[in-house]
């Protein structure tokens, strides 16, 4: 039996070619950049601590879709950041833009706030059983005051926005609009409390 000696450089080139054929497809990422329109309010002199919104179980980085009773995730479509983190940041920015509070910041950054806002991101879905498809955003918020954390206000806010076309590429515009509507509604009500 005779062995053929193959140079190491040839082996490396052949193995590199095989590896190159099996490159995984990177996910497409959609940016969360809502632009809520916030009206100015009279400053209350109070501080407001906002706890990070808790995401319901399916809402991580992958885009979630609903179709009837079916819920699933797109393996190659992601948000550029966690939807709950983006929604928390936009909510804090909007509360500050209202001018109602002496300070509105993450709860960890405020010592003893006058008010505390907690919430949960309940829906951040692409709904595929509508024509055209739609984006739905739902957030539950609770505003509490004082050391006893007495409930001042609580509400579940939901917004749905039709996609321009029934294609996932139209999702970012619609979801940013839906999130903007939810944030606008929340801030409008919170500043009156």
NORVENSUL-V126734 format. One record per backbone hydrogen bond with DSSP energy under -0.5 kcal/mol. NH is the residue of the N-H (numbers start at 1). CO is the residue of the C=O. If there is no record, write none. Layout:
nh	co
NH	CO
NH	CO
This chain:
nh	co
5	3
6	4
10	7
11	7
12	8
13	9
14	10
15	11
16	12
17	13
18	14
19	15
20	16
21	17
22	18
22	19
23	20
26	24
28	76
30	78
33	31
38	36
41	98
44	100
48	103
49	115
50	105
51	49
51	117
54	119
56	121
59	56
60	58
63	77
64	124
65	72
66	126
67	70
70	67
72	65
74	63
75	73
77	74
78	28
79	61
80	30
83	60
86	82
87	83
88	84
89	85
90	86
91	87
92	88
93	89
94	90
95	91
96	92
97	93
98	94
99	95
99	96
100	95
102	46
103	46
105	48
107	50
109	106
110	107
113	111
114	47
115	47
116	144
117	49
118	142
120	140
121	54
122	120
122	138
123	138
125	136
126	64
127	125
127	134
128	66
128	126
134	127
135	161
136	125
137	159
138	123
139	157
140	120
141	155
142	118
143	153
144	116
145	150
146	114
149	146
150	145
152	143
153	143
155	141
157	139
157	155
159	137
161	135
163	133
167	165
170	167
171	168
174	170
175	171
176	172
177	173
178	174
179	175
180	176
181	177
182	178
183	179
184	180
185	181
186	182
187	183
188	184
189	185
190	186
191	187
192	189
193	190
